[in-house]
Amino acid sequence: MAMSQPASDFSPLEPAPPFVSYATMSEATVAVDVWEALYPALQALKGHVQEYPGCQKLEVYVRPDPDGVLLHCYTIWDTPSQLEAFLERGYTFERLLADFDGLEAQRSLIMERVF
């Protein structure tokens, strides 16, 4: 069966735009007794933050550490402006930590997820 038009007559397809989302990552180490109180607060934070426009998810990863519990908290956003609004006015992981006797994140990053 012959094709009615040669493939060379068609213009090349444009590449699909990359799927991009915007994220925060914060890391903190807390004592075990603080972790026991912080855990339910993090559950509430997850429910609260995921209601913000553009928030795809909030995830917390933990592991035992010689100093207590190591936490990584990630938030994923649709657009940079939604992420920026959250960081300026939202109840962030860092703000939650500050409410626990002035705890602080050891580091915080803003990143772009490409896949």
C-alpha positions as CSV (number, residue, x, y, z in Angstrom):
1,M,0.0,0.0,0.0
2,A,1.6,3.3,-1.1
3,M,1.4,6.4,1.0
4,S,-0.3,9.3,-0.6
5,Q,2.3,11.9,0.5
6,P,6.0,11.2,1.3
7,A,7.1,11.8,4.9
8,S,9.7,14.3,3.8
9,D,6.8,16.7,2.9
10,F,5.7,17.0,6.5
11,S,7.3,19.6,8.7
12,P,9.2,18.2,11.7
13,L,7.4,17.9,15.0
14,E,8.2,20.4,17.6
15,P,9.7,18.9,20.8
16,A,7.3,18.7,23.6
17,P,7.9,21.2,26.3
18,P,9.5,19.8,29.4
19,F,7.4,18.9,32.4
20,V,8.6,21.2,35.1
21,S,7.5,21.8,38.7
22,Y,9.1,23.9,41.4
23,A,10.1,22.5,44.8
24,T,11.4,23.4,48.2
25,M,13.6,21.0,50.3
26,S,14.3,21.6,53.9
27,E,16.4,19.5,56.2
28,A,16.4,19.4,60.0
29,T,17.5,17.1,62.8
30,V,15.3,17.0,65.9
31,A,15.6,15.1,69.2
32,V,13.5,12.0,69.6
33,D,11.2,13.5,72.2
34,V,10.6,16.5,69.9
35,W,9.9,14.1,67.0
36,E,7.1,12.6,69.0
37,A,5.4,16.0,69.3
38,L,6.4,17.2,65.8
39,Y,5.0,14.2,63.9
40,P,1.3,15.0,64.4
41,A,2.0,18.7,63.7
42,L,3.6,17.6,60.4
43,Q,0.5,15.6,59.5
44,A,-1.6,18.8,60.1
45,L,0.9,20.9,58.1
46,K,0.6,18.5,55.1
47,G,-3.2,18.8,55.1
48,H,-3.0,22.6,55.4
49,V,-0.3,23.2,52.8
50,Q,-1.8,20.9,50.2
51,E,-4.9,23.2,50.2
52,Y,-2.7,26.1,48.9
53,P,-3.3,26.9,45.2
54,G,-0.7,25.1,43.0
55,C,0.6,22.8,45.7
56,Q,1.0,19.3,44.3
57,K,2.2,17.7,47.5
58,L,4.1,17.9,50.7
59,E,6.3,15.0,51.6
60,V,8.4,14.3,54.7
61,Y,11.2,11.6,54.8
62,V,12.9,10.6,58.0
63,R,15.7,8.4,59.3
64,P,17.3,7.8,62.6
65,D,20.3,10.0,63.3
66,P,22.8,9.9,66.2
67,D,21.4,13.3,67.3
68,G,17.7,12.2,67.0
69,V,15.7,12.1,63.8
70,L,16.8,13.5,60.4
71,L,13.9,15.0,58.4
72,H,13.7,16.1,54.8
73,C,10.6,18.1,53.9
74,Y,9.6,18.7,50.3
75,T,6.9,20.8,48.8
76,I,6.1,20.6,45.0
77,W,4.4,23.5,43.2
78,D,2.9,24.1,39.7
79,T,4.5,27.6,39.2
80,P,7.3,29.7,40.6
81,S,4.8,32.4,41.6
82,Q,2.7,30.0,43.6
83,L,5.9,28.8,45.4
84,E,7.0,32.3,46.0
85,A,3.6,33.3,47.5
86,F,3.8,30.3,49.8
87,L,7.3,31.1,50.9
88,E,6.3,34.7,51.6
89,R,3.0,34.2,53.4
90,G,2.4,30.5,54.0
91,Y,3.0,28.3,57.0
92,T,6.2,26.6,55.9
93,F,8.2,23.8,57.5
94,E,10.6,26.4,58.8
95,R,7.8,28.3,60.5
96,L,6.5,25.1,62.0
97,L,10.0,24.3,63.4
98,A,10.3,27.8,64.9
99,D,7.0,27.1,66.8
100,F,8.8,24.2,68.4
101,D,11.1,26.1,70.8
102,G,12.8,27.9,68.0
103,L,14.1,24.9,66.1
104,E,15.7,25.8,62.8
105,A,16.2,23.9,59.5
106,Q,19.8,23.1,58.8
107,R,19.4,23.9,55.2
108,S,16.7,24.9,52.7
109,L,16.8,24.9,48.9
110,I,14.5,25.9,46.1
111,M,14.7,23.6,43.1
112,E,13.2,22.9,39.8
113,R,12.1,19.4,39.0
114,V,12.7,18.4,35.4
115,F,11.6,14.8,35.5
